[in-house]
Amino acid sequence: MKVFLYLYPIEEYMRMFMFYNDKMYDTEGIERPLPILNETIDKRYRKNGYQIVYALYPDKKMFGIEKQENDKIIYTDITFSQASAIDEKGNIKQNFIPKYPDELYLLNQLGNVEELVVGGFHSTDCVKKVAEVALQNNIDTLVDLDLTDLFFNLYRRENYFNKEIYDPTRLRQTLINSSVIDTIDENYSSPVYRFNNSKTR
């Protein structure tokens, strides 16, 4: 089975990367990101035979995603409240120690997966952790960086973004051209990103 797993599409994460005022998209002449995100998931994965799976915290609702009939939702073993450094009143928790969802707990809910593509939040944190555990468990795994938090910048690059194809080597070159090679090598050295592999999705 082929699976596209999108981690934690919740309002708290989505809003971090969107304009604080929705009308700014009109005044700046920029397309709104969420319809493009949904269309890209559909064209790259749903229409190519992937089971679409969204992972949520049990105390949070999905935000910004158009769930289709055959899509699946799985849940983490911890709540967002346990994972977040911010409390319900918006205050920073004192002496907070980050708690992460159990990666195997999530992966075991997917069933028998032969090929896994991971997106969502955040590219160098939870997404990477889940993808690396999958790879360690002999699952053919790729992180689609276009569909992580990087999406909110990348989708506006008309000369780069393609709703139907993810090419990690092309993304790497795009990031190099954007003068961020140091962050690429530091943050994206894991084999799950496949920057040195020409295979596309």
C-alpha positions as CSV (number, residue, x, y, z in Angstrom):
1,M,0.0,0.0,0.0
2,K,1.1,3.5,-0.8
3,V,0.4,6.2,1.8
4,F,0.7,10.0,2.0
5,L,0.7,10.9,5.7
6,Y,0.1,14.6,6.6
7,L,1.0,15.4,10.2
8,Y,-1.0,17.7,12.3
9,P,-3.2,20.0,10.1
10,I,-4.4,22.1,13.0
11,E,-5.2,25.8,13.1
12,E,-2.3,26.5,15.5
13,Y,0.2,25.3,13.0
14,M,-1.4,26.5,9.8
15,R,-1.9,30.1,11.1
16,M,1.8,30.4,12.0
17,F,2.6,30.5,8.3
18,M,-0.4,32.4,6.9
19,F,-1.1,36.1,6.7
20,Y,-2.6,37.2,10.0
21,N,-5.2,39.1,8.0
22,D,-6.9,37.1,5.3
23,K,-7.6,40.2,3.2
24,M,-3.9,40.8,2.7
25,Y,-3.9,38.0,0.1
26,D,-6.1,40.2,-2.0
27,T,-4.3,43.4,-1.4
28,E,-0.9,41.7,-2.1
29,G,-2.3,39.8,-5.1
30,I,-1.3,36.5,-3.7
31,E,-3.3,33.3,-4.0
32,R,-4.6,31.8,-0.8
33,P,-2.5,28.8,0.2
34,L,-5.0,26.3,1.5
35,P,-6.9,25.6,-1.7
36,I,-3.5,25.1,-3.4
37,L,-2.4,22.8,-0.6
38,N,-5.5,20.7,-1.0
39,E,-5.3,20.6,-4.8
40,T,-1.6,19.5,-4.6
41,I,-2.3,16.7,-2.2
42,D,-5.0,15.5,-4.5
43,K,-3.0,15.7,-7.7
44,R,0.3,14.3,-6.4
45,Y,-1.1,11.6,-4.2
46,R,-4.8,10.8,-4.1
47,K,-5.1,10.6,-7.9
48,N,-1.9,8.5,-8.0
49,G,-3.3,5.7,-5.8
50,Y,-2.0,6.8,-2.4
51,Q,-4.1,6.4,0.7
52,I,-4.4,9.9,2.2
53,V,-3.9,9.8,6.0
54,Y,-4.1,12.8,8.4
55,A,-2.6,12.6,11.9
56,L,-4.2,14.7,14.5
57,Y,-3.9,15.3,18.2
58,P,-7.0,13.9,20.0
59,D,-7.8,17.3,21.5
60,K,-7.7,19.2,18.2
61,K,-9.8,19.5,15.0
62,M,-8.6,19.5,11.5
63,F,-8.1,22.9,9.9
64,G,-7.7,24.0,6.3
65,I,-7.9,20.5,4.8
66,E,-10.7,19.2,2.6
67,K,-11.0,15.6,3.8
68,Q,-12.3,13.3,1.1
69,E,-14.5,10.2,1.7
70,N,-11.7,7.6,1.5
71,D,-9.2,9.6,3.5
72,K,-8.3,8.4,6.9
73,I,-7.6,10.1,10.2
74,I,-5.3,8.7,12.8
75,Y,-4.5,10.1,16.3
76,T,-1.4,10.7,18.4
77,D,-0.8,9.1,21.8
78,I,-0.5,12.5,23.4
79,T,-2.6,15.7,23.3
80,F,-1.7,19.0,21.8
81,S,-1.7,20.4,25.3
82,Q,1.0,18.0,26.3
83,A,3.1,18.8,23.2
84,S,2.8,22.5,23.2
85,A,5.0,25.0,25.1
86,I,2.1,27.4,25.2
87,D,-0.8,26.8,27.6
88,E,-4.5,27.3,26.9
89,K,-4.3,31.0,27.9
90,G,-1.4,31.7,25.5
91,N,1.3,31.8,28.2
92,I,4.6,30.1,27.9
93,K,4.8,27.1,30.2
94,Q,7.6,27.3,32.8
95,N,10.3,24.6,32.7
96,F,8.6,23.0,29.7
97,I,10.1,19.8,28.3
98,P,8.9,19.0,24.8
99,K,6.9,15.8,24.5
100,Y,6.6,14.1,21.1
101,P,4.0,11.7,19.7
102,D,5.2,8.2,19.6
103,E,6.3,7.6,16.0
104,L,5.7,3.9,16.0
105,Y,2.2,4.4,17.5
106,L,1.4,6.5,14.5
107,L,3.0,4.3,11.9
108,N,1.3,1.1,13.3
109,Q,-2.1,2.7,12.6
110,L,-1.2,2.9,8.9
111,G,-1.2,-0.9,8.4
112,N,1.0,-2.6,5.9
113,V,2.8,0.2,4.1
114,E,5.3,-0.4,1.3
115,E,5.8,3.2,0.3
116,L,5.3,6.3,2.5
117,V,5.4,10.0,1.8
118,V,5.3,12.3,4.7
119,G,4.3,16.0,4.8
120,G,2.9,18.4,7.4
121,F,4.4,20.1,10.5
122,H,7.2,20.6,11.0
123,S,9.8,19.7,8.3
124,T,12.9,19.3,10.5
125,D,11.1,18.1,13.6
126,C,8.0,15.8,13.8
127,V,7.9,15.2,10.1
128,K,11.6,14.2,10.0
129,K,11.2,12.0,13.2
130,V,8.3,10.0,11.8
131,A,9.9,9.6,8.4
132,E,13.2,8.4,9.9
133,V,11.5,5.8,12.1
134,A,9.6,4.6,9.1
135,L,12.8,4.3,7.1
136,Q,14.4,2.4,10.0
137,N,11.5,0.0,9.8
138,N,12.3,-0.8,6.1
139,I,9.5,1.3,4.7
140,D,10.4,3.1,1.4
141,T,10.0,6.7,2.8
142,L,10.3,10.2,1.4
143,V,9.5,13.6,2.9
144,D,7.7,15.8,0.4
145,L,9.2,19.1,1.6
146,D,6.8,21.0,-0.7
147,L,4.0,19.9,1.5
148,T,5.5,20.7,4.9
149,D,5.7,24.2,6.5
150,L,7.9,25.2,3.6
151,F,4.8,25.0,1.4
152,F,3.6,28.5,2.5
153,N,6.7,30.0,0.9
154,L,7.3,27.6,-2.0
155,Y,3.8,27.6,-3.5
156,R,4.2,31.3,-4.5
157,R,7.3,30.5,-6.6
158,E,5.8,30.2,-10.0
159,N,9.1,29.1,-11.6
160,Y,9.4,26.3,-9.1
161,F,6.1,25.0,-7.7
162,N,4.4,22.2,-9.5
163,K,1.1,20.8,-8.1
164,E,1.6,17.4,-9.8
165,I,5.2,16.6,-9.1
166,Y,7.7,16.8,-6.2
167,D,11.3,16.7,-7.3
168,P,13.7,16.9,-4.3
169,T,16.8,17.6,-6.4
170,R,15.0,20.5,-8.0
171,L,14.0,21.8,-4.6
172,R,17.5,21.6,-3.4
173,Q,18.7,23.6,-6.3
174,T,16.0,26.2,-5.7
175,L,17.0,26.5,-2.1
176,I,20.6,26.9,-3.1
177,N,19.7,29.6,-5.5
178,S,17.9,31.3,-2.6
179,S,21.2,31.3,-0.6
180,V,20.2,28.9,2.1
181,I,22.6,26.1,1.3
182,D,23.9,26.1,4.9
183,T,20.5,25.4,6.3
184,I,19.9,22.7,3.7
185,D,23.0,20.8,4.8
186,E,22.4,21.3,8.4
187,N,18.6,20.6,8.5
188,Y,18.0,18.2,5.6
189,S,20.9,15.8,5.6
190,S,18.7,12.8,6.5
191,P,18.2,10.2,3.7
192,V,14.4,10.6,4.0
193,Y,14.7,13.9,2.1
194,R,16.4,12.2,-0.9
195,F,18.2,15.3,-2.2
196,N,20.7,13.1,-4.0
197,N,18.0,11.0,-5.6
198,S,16.3,11.8,-8.9
199,K,13.2,9.8,-8.2
200,T,10.0,12.0,-8.2
201,R,6.5,11.6,-6.8
